[in-house]
């Protein structure tokens, strides 16, 4: 469904897609699917993840396509979010077309600290990220 929305929304013009938590799991599979669906000159994919080494490993698994760029982004950290948004503004002229908020953590711990970390990453971090990204998508 996500692929269909991207096709309908942008036709032939180049689009920039940010996928959080894209170094593994659903995010990684989505990056692979987008690479199959769209030619490299029509889509730039920002593979966002908190751990650069794991992101680099993901790029290697994808055969380092020229239209996939690594972006360090830890949704539990406001500073990391601001740095990532600043990079989007600097390197991509603040243009962003699609965001897939896939980053998340899970835990089996029942401590208050574990709950805080879970909410900081999965809820508040995504909310803060969207506050910074939505204006870029409106421009």
C-alpha positions in Angstrom: 0.0 0.0 0.0 2.8 2.4 0.9 4.3 1.9 -2.6 1.0 2.7 -4.3 0.7 5.9 -2.3 4.1 7.0 -3.3 3.4 6.3 -7.0 0.1 8.1 -7.0 1.4 11.1 -5.1 4.4 12.1 -7.2 4.1 10.7 -10.6 7.5 11.1 -12.4 9.1 13.8 -10.3 11.9 12.9 -7.9 10.9 12.2 -4.4 12.8 12.0 -1.1 11.7 9.3 1.3 12.8 9.1 4.9 12.4 5.7 6.6 13.3 5.5 10.3 14.5 2.2 11.7 15.5 1.2 8.2 18.5 -0.9 8.9 16.5 -4.0 9.8 13.1 -5.5 9.9 10.1 -3.9 8.2 12.1 -0.7 7.5 14.8 -2.6 5.7 12.3 -4.7 3.7 10.6 -1.4 2.7 13.8 0.1 1.4 14.4 -3.1 -0.7 10.9 -2.9 -2.1 11.3 0.8 -3.0 14.6 0.1 -4.7 12.8 -2.5 -6.9 9.8 -0.3 -7.7 11.6 3.0 -8.5 14.5 3.8 -10.7 17.5 5.4 -8.9 17.0 8.8 -10.6 13.4 9.1 -9.4 13.7 8.3 -5.7 16.2 9.2 -3.0 15.8 7.0 0.1 17.1 8.2 3.5 17.9 5.1 5.5 17.7 6.4 9.0 18.9 4.4 12.0 20.4 5.2 15.4 23.6 3.0 14.9 25.8 4.1 12.0 27.7 0.8 11.9 24.4 -1.1 11.5 23.3 1.3 8.9 26.5 0.8 6.9 26.0 -2.9 7.2 22.5 -2.5 5.8 23.8 -0.4 2.9 26.3 -3.2 2.1 23.5 -5.8 2.1 21.7 -3.5 -0.4 24.8 -3.4 -2.6 25.3 0.3 -1.7 22.9 1.8 -4.2 23.6 5.4 -5.2 20.1 6.6 -4.3 20.1 5.3 -0.7 21.8 7.6 1.8 22.5 6.8 5.5 21.1 9.2 8.1 21.9 8.8 11.8 18.7 9.3 13.7 17.9 8.3 17.3 14.2 9.1 17.9 14.8 9.0 21.6 17.1 12.0 21.4 16.0 15.5 20.6 19.6 16.4 19.7 19.8 13.5 17.2 16.5 14.5 15.7 17.6 18.1 15.3 21.0 17.0 13.7 19.2 14.8 11.3 16.7 17.5 10.3 19.5 19.9 9.8 21.2 17.5 7.5 18.1 17.1 5.4 17.9 20.9 5.2 21.5 21.2 4.3 22.0 18.3 1.8 18.5 18.1 0.3 17.4 21.7 0.3 14.9 20.9 3.0 12.9 18.9 0.6 11.1 15.8 2.0 8.2 14.0 0.4 7.4 10.9 2.4 8.2 9.8 6.0 7.8 6.3 7.2 7.9 6.4 11.0 9.1 2.8 11.5 11.7 3.2 14.4 10.6 1.6 17.6 11.8 -0.4 20.5 10.2 -3.1 22.6 10.9 -4.4 26.0 9.9 -7.1 28.4 11.0 -5.1 31.4 8.3 -3.7 33.6 10.3 -1.0 35.3 9.5 2.7 35.2 12.8 3.4 33.4 12.1 0.9 30.7 8.6 2.4 30.2 10.2 5.9 29.9 12.7 4.7 27.3 9.9 3.0 25.4 7.7 6.1 25.4 10.6 8.4 24.6 11.5 6.4 21.5 8.2 5.1 20.3 5.9 8.1 21.0 7.5 11.3 22.1 10.5 10.9 19.7 8.2 10.3 16.7 6.0 13.3 17.8 9.1 15.6 18.0 10.5 14.3 14.7 7.2 14.9 13.0 7.0 18.5 14.4 10.3 19.2 12.6 9.6 17.2 9.4 6.0 18.3 8.6 7.0 21.9 7.7 9.6 20.4 5.3 6.9 18.3 3.6 4.6 21.3 3.3 7.1 23.5 1.4 
